[in-house]
Amino acid sequence: MGSELLDALTALEKQKGISRDVLIEAIEAALVTAYKRNFNQAQNVRVDLNLDNGSMRVFSRKDVMEEVLDERLHISLEDAKEVNPAYELGDVVEQEVTPRNFGRIAAQTAKQVVTQRVREAERGLIYEEFVDREEDIVNGIVERLDARNIYVGLGKVEAVLPQNEQIQQETYHPHDRIKVFITKVERTTRGPQVFVSRTHPGLLRRLFEMEVPEIYDGIVEIKSIAREAGDRSKISVVAHQEDIDPVGSCVGSKGSRVQTIVNELNGEKIDIVEWSEDPVTFVANALSPSKVLDVQVNEEEKSTTVVVPDYQLSLAIGKRGQNARLAAKLTGWKIDIKSETDARELGIYPSAIASTSFDEYDDYEESYEEEEFDLYQDSEDESN
């Protein structure tokens, strides 16, 4: 058994990265437990594992005491000197107490320990692999479904896609291939537990990083994301080089880049707007595709009043207020939208302080319409 066990431990050290010394210590500790359990012994013992010849010996350990309170744990000085005259008070006397049939029990115990440690090591490696991939996107295969969760195979582990992280408009079937975003990795007694999402804004961010080289290289940066998964999202981007068009980089030639992401998200509409440190410009951009006449800012309340043409009011607000709601999430500013007529009646438009001209912004949006790529819902759809 000795050479076989030694070979097995050496192989495990190479293949699984488990230290042989750690395994030996674990086996010896397990053998102590096995000895006490199988032979109804409560004394203090030590197991000596000799890998060269495969022998396993059990030694009782007793403290040399003047007064013996427990014969299983203590030995008198007189009895200790009979074992070895050199013993003194406070020493520990070891005597072999190996049972005749201990070898069979020891072999079974060693096998169980090795198997358990290998399983723990594999779980540990899987945990380390996936905990480093938190907030990352991975490809998975739908393996099974129950009333609430979907279980996605990620190779070595099965991830959980909870009901609240699923896109309501999507239907999943076994063997479907999907991209998911890892939100959390937990260490449990049954191994690592990985939780994933299809609704997290991080999924959208990672998809753009994969599809747009300028974002991956840091030339273009995604500043903020507002998402209502499965329906519509807005992202704001900024370029760190003057000659780079951040929105155009994300859209791609004839919308090829963003269309790939839209397809991955099963038709989720994506508005890409340019970020600005000026809240007037940023809020106006965020309300795209609506045209904006004026933006008035209240710094104290972090709110804005936006004036739009009468015929653009429904487009600016969006279905069930979605466009305005996403714009507010994207910018971090409260947005109150007024039609031009209402603003004039209230005396807030034209404002006393001239606002930024949005002519350039309007021309910029029209340039994308000329490419005949429909990134946005048209005004007729919004008003329905």
C-alpha positions in Angstrom: 0.0 0.0 0.0 2.9 2.4 0.7 4.2 2.7 -2.8 0.7 3.0 -4.2 -0.3 5.7 -1.8 3.0 7.6 -2.4 2.4 7.4 -6.2 -1.2 8.6 -5.8 -0.1 11.6 -3.6 2.7 12.5 -6.0 0.2 12.4 -9.0 -2.3 14.5 -7.1 0.3 17.1 -6.2 1.1 17.5 -9.9 -2.4 17.3 -11.4 -4.5 19.1 -8.7 -1.9 21.3 -7.1 -2.5 19.8 -3.7 0.6 19.7 -1.5 1.6 16.1 -0.5 2.5 17.3 3.0 -1.0 18.7 3.4 -2.6 15.4 2.3 -0.4 13.4 4.7 -1.4 15.7 7.6 -5.0 15.3 6.6 -4.7 11.5 6.4 -3.0 11.3 9.8 -5.7 13.4 11.4 -8.4 11.2 9.9 -6.7 8.1 11.1 -6.7 9.4 14.7 -10.5 10.0 14.4 -11.0 6.5 12.8 -9.0 4.9 15.6 -11.1 6.6 18.3 -14.4 5.8 16.6 -13.7 2.2 15.7 -12.0 1.1 18.9 -13.9 3.2 21.4 -10.8 4.9 22.6 -10.8 8.4 24.1 -7.1 8.8 24.9 -4.7 11.2 23.2 -3.1 9.4 20.3 -0.8 10.1 17.4 -0.7 8.2 14.1 2.6 7.7 12.3 2.3 7.2 8.5 5.3 5.6 6.9 5.0 6.0 3.1 8.2 4.0 2.4 6.8 0.7 3.7 3.1 1.5 3.9 3.0 1.0 7.7 0.6 2.9 9.9 1.3 2.9 13.7 -0.8 4.4 16.5 0.9 5.8 19.6 -0.9 6.8 22.8 0.4 10.0 24.3 0.3 10.5 28.1 1.6 13.3 30.2 3.8 12.4 33.1 2.1 13.6 36.3 2.6 13.3 40.1 -1.1 12.5 40.5 -2.9 10.5 37.8 -6.3 12.0 37.3 -7.2 10.2 34.1 -5.4 7.0 33.1 -6.2 7.6 29.4 -4.4 10.9 29.5 -1.9 10.7 32.4 0.9 8.4 33.6 2.7 8.5 36.9 6.4 9.3 37.1 7.1 5.8 38.5 5.3 4.0 35.6 7.0 6.4 33.1 10.5 5.5 34.4 9.7 1.8 33.8 9.3 2.7 30.1 12.4 4.9 30.1 14.4 6.0 33.1 15.0 9.4 31.4 11.4 10.6 31.7 10.7 13.5 34.1 7.5 15.3 35.2 5.9 17.1 32.4 7.3 14.9 29.7 5.0 13.0 27.2 5.2 9.2 27.1 4.4 7.6 23.8 3.5 3.9 23.6 2.4 2.0 20.5 -1.3 0.8 20.7 -1.8 -0.2 17.1 -4.7 -2.7 16.8 -4.1 -5.8 14.7 -6.8 -5.0 12.1 -6.0 -1.3 11.9 -4.5 -1.6 8.5 -7.8 -2.3 6.7 -9.5 0.6 8.5 -6.5 2.9 7.8 -6.6 2.1 4.1 -10.3 2.9 3.8 -9.9 6.1 5.8 -6.9 7.2 3.7 -8.9 6.6 0.5 -11.8 8.6 1.8 -9.6 11.5 2.9 -7.8 11.7 -0.4 -11.1 11.6 -2.3 -12.5 14.4 -0.1 -9.4 16.6 -0.4 -9.3 16.2 -4.1 -13.0 17.2 -4.3 -12.3 20.2 -2.0 -9.3 21.2 -4.1 -11.2 21.0 -7.3 -14.0 23.1 -5.8 -11.4 25.6 -4.6 -9.9 25.9 -8.1 -13.3 26.4 -9.7 -14.2 29.0 -7.1 -10.9 30.9 -7.7 -11.5 30.8 -11.4 -15.0 32.2 -11.3 -14.6 34.7 -8.4 -12.0 36.4 -10.6 -14.6 36.7 -13.3 -17.2 38.5 -11.3 -18.7 41.4 -13.3 -17.6 39.7 -16.5 -19.6 38.2 -19.4 -19.5 34.5 -20.2 -21.0 32.1 -22.7 -23.3 29.4 -21.3 -25.7 26.7 -22.3 -29.2 26.4 -20.8 -29.2 23.0 -19.1 -32.5 22.9 -17.2 -35.4 25.1 -15.9 -37.7 25.1 -12.9 -40.5 27.2 -11.8 -38.3 30.2 -10.9 -34.7 29.7 -11.9 -32.8 28.8 -15.1 -29.6 26.8 -14.7 -26.8 27.6 -17.2 -23.8 25.4 -17.8 -20.5 27.2 -17.7 -18.3 24.2 -18.2 -17.1 23.2 -14.8 -20.0 24.7 -12.9 -23.7 25.2 -13.2 -24.8 28.9 -12.7 -28.1 30.1 -11.5 -30.1 32.7 -13.5 -32.8 33.8 -11.0 -36.2 34.9 -12.2 -35.6 38.5 -11.3 -32.5 38.5 -13.5 -34.3 37.1 -16.6 -35.6 39.3 -19.4 -39.3 38.9 -19.3 -39.6 39.0 -23.1 -37.1 36.1 -23.6 -38.0 32.5 -23.7 -35.3 29.9 -22.8 -35.1 26.3 -23.8 -32.6 23.6 -22.9 -29.4 23.6 -25.0 -29.9 27.3 -25.9 -26.6 29.2 -26.0 -26.7 32.6 -24.2 -24.4 35.2 -22.9 -24.8 36.0 -19.2 -23.2 38.4 -16.7 -21.6 37.0 -13.5 -23.0 39.0 -10.6 -21.8 37.0 -7.6 -19.8 33.9 -6.7 -20.3 32.2 -3.3 -18.3 29.5 -1.6 -20.7 26.8 -0.2 -20.4 23.4 1.3 -21.5 21.9 -2.0 -18.9 23.9 -4.0 -18.9 27.3 -5.6 -22.3 28.8 -6.4 -22.3 31.2 -9.4 -25.2 33.7 -10.0 -25.7 35.3 -13.4 -27.9 37.9 -15.0 -29.4 38.9 -18.3 -30.8 42.2 -17.0 -27.8 43.8 -15.3 -26.4 47.0 -16.9 -23.0 45.4 -16.7 -24.0 43.0 -19.5 -24.6 45.9 -21.8 -21.3 47.5 -20.9 -19.4 44.3 -21.5 -21.1 43.7 -24.8 -20.0 47.1 -26.0 -16.5 46.5 -24.8 -16.4 43.3 -26.8 -17.9 44.8 -29.9 -16.3 48.3 -30.0 -12.4 48.3 -30.1 -12.3 51.9 -29.1 -14.0 51.2 -25.8 -11.9 48.1 -25.1 -8.7 50.2 -25.8 -10.0 53.1 -23.5 -10.2 55.6 -26.3 -14.0 55.8 -25.8 -15.4 55.5 -22.3 -18.9 54.5 -21.3 -19.8 57.0 -18.6 -23.3 55.8 -17.6 -26.0 53.3 -18.5 -29.7 53.3 -17.9 -31.5 50.1 -18.8 -34.9 48.6 -18.8 -33.9 45.2 -19.9 -35.6 43.7 -22.9 -37.2 47.0 -23.9 -34.9 49.9 -24.1 -31.5 51.2 -22.9 -29.5 54.4 -23.0 -25.7 54.7 -22.7 -23.6 57.9 -22.6 -20.1 57.8 -24.0 -17.2 60.2 -24.3 -14.0 60.2 -26.4 -10.6 60.8 -24.9 -9.2 61.8 -28.3 -10.4 64.9 -30.2 -10.6 63.2 -33.6 -12.8 60.3 -32.3 -16.6 60.4 -32.6 -17.7 58.4 -29.6 -21.3 57.8 -30.7 -20.2 56.9 -34.2 -17.6 54.4 -32.9 -20.3 52.6 -30.9 -22.9 52.7 -33.8 -20.4 51.4 -36.4 -20.7 51.5 -40.1 -24.4 51.5 -41.0 -25.1 50.5 -37.4 -23.2 47.2 -37.7 -21.7 47.3 -34.2 -24.8 48.3 -32.2 -27.0 46.0 -34.3 -24.9 43.0 -33.2 -25.6 43.9 -29.6 -29.3 44.5 -30.3 -29.5 41.1 -31.8 -27.8 39.5 -28.8 -30.4 41.2 -26.6 -33.3 40.1 -28.8 -34.2 43.5 -30.2 -33.7 45.7 -27.1 -33.5 49.2 -28.4 -30.3 51.1 -27.5 -29.9 54.9 -27.6 -26.3 56.0 -27.7 -25.7 59.7 -26.6 -22.6 61.8 -26.0 -21.8 62.5 -22.4 -21.0 66.1 -21.4 -20.0 67.6 -18.1 -22.4 70.5 -18.9 -25.8 69.3 -17.6 -27.6 71.4 -20.2 -26.0 69.6 -23.0 -26.0 66.2 -21.4 -29.7 66.3 -20.5 -30.6 67.5 -24.0 -28.5 64.6 -25.5 -30.0 62.1 -23.1 -33.6 62.9 -24.3 -32.7 61.7 -27.8 -34.3 61.1 -30.2 -36.4 64.1 -29.2 -35.3 67.6 -30.2 -34.8 70.0 -27.3 -35.3 73.8 -27.4 -34.1 74.8 -24.0 -32.8 73.2 -20.7 -33.0 75.2 -17.5 -31.0 73.9 -14.5 -31.7 74.1 -10.8 -28.3 73.1 -9.2 -29.7 73.1 -5.6 -32.4 70.6 -6.3 -30.4 68.8 -9.1 -33.3 69.2 -11.4 -33.9 70.5 -14.9 -36.8 71.9 -16.9 -36.7 70.9 -20.5 -38.6 72.7 -23.3 -39.4 70.7 -26.5 -41.4 71.5 -29.6 -45.1 70.8 -29.2 -45.0 68.0 -31.8 -42.0 66.4 -30.0 -43.6 66.2 -26.5 -44.8 62.6 -26.7 -41.5 61.5 -28.2 -39.6 63.2 -25.4 -41.7 61.6 -22.7 -41.9 58.2 -24.5 -44.2 55.3 -23.9 -45.3 55.3 -20.3 -42.7 57.9 -19.6 -39.9 55.6 -20.5 -37.7 58.0 -22.5 -37.8 60.7 -19.8 -37.3 58.1 -17.1 -34.2 56.6 -18.7 -32.8 60.0 -19.4 -33.1 60.9 -15.8 -31.4 57.7 -14.7 -28.6 58.2 -17.3 -27.9 61.8 -16.3 -28.6 61.7 -12.5 -30.8 64.8 -12.9 -34.6 65.1 -12.4 -36.2 66.1 -15.7 -39.5 68.0 -16.1 -40.5 68.2 -19.7 -42.7 71.1 -21.0 -44.1 71.7 -24.5 -43.1 75.0 -26.1 -46.7 76.3 -25.8 -46.9 75.5 -22.1 -43.5 76.9 -21.4 -44.4 80.2 -23.1 -47.7 80.4 -21.2 -45.8 79.8 -17.9 -43.3 82.5 -18.9 -40.3 80.2 -18.7 -39.4 80.2 -22.4 -37.5 81.8 -23.8 -35.6 81.9 -20.6 -34.0 85.1 -19.2 -30.6 83.5 -19.5 -29.8 82.2 -23.0 -29.5 78.5 -23.1 -27.1 76.4 -25.2 -28.0 76.2 -28.9 -28.9 72.7 -29.9 -28.7 73.3 -33.7 -25.5 71.3 -33.9 -27.0 68.5 -31.8 -30.1 68.4 -34.1 -27.9 68.2 -37.2 -25.8 65.5 -35.6 -28.9 63.3 -34.9 -30.1 63.9 -38.5 -26.8 62.7 -39.9 -27.5 59.2 -38.4 -31.1 59.2 -39.8 -29.6 59.7 -43.3 -27.8 56.4 -42.8 -31.2 54.8 -42.6 -30.4 52.9 -39.4 -33.2 53.0 -37.0 -31.6 53.2 -33.6 -34.7 54.8 -32.1 -38.4 54.6 -32.2 -40.0 57.2 -34.4 -42.4 59.7 -33.1 -45.4 57.8 -34.5 -44.5 54.7 -32.5 -43.9 56.8 -29.3 -47.3 58.5 -29.5 -49.2 55.2 -29.8 
